[in-house]
């Protein structure tokens, strides 16, 4: 069932690349929706396959592993999708 959900976003569009990356990160790392929405470009370390989650509900920072599939989806989104969704006030938010 999870595989069928992960395959729903259209990987040929910037929005689809973003949505696939969101699903892979959320599912693979077990993030809460608030943690997922607060991610910035500085939260990601693809080389180390980790995320740093800041200001968690316990006010602690934590290091979260990324699955291989999540790293691949994030890499595709960052290289092929994000710049198509960005605007003049984009800032460092990961999800646009």
Secondary structure, DSSP 8 states (H G I E B T S, - for coil): -HHHHHT-S-TTSHHHHHHHHHHHHHHHHT--HHHHHT-BGGGEETTTTEEEE-S-TTS--EEEE--HHHHHHHHHIIIIIHHHH--TT-TTBS--
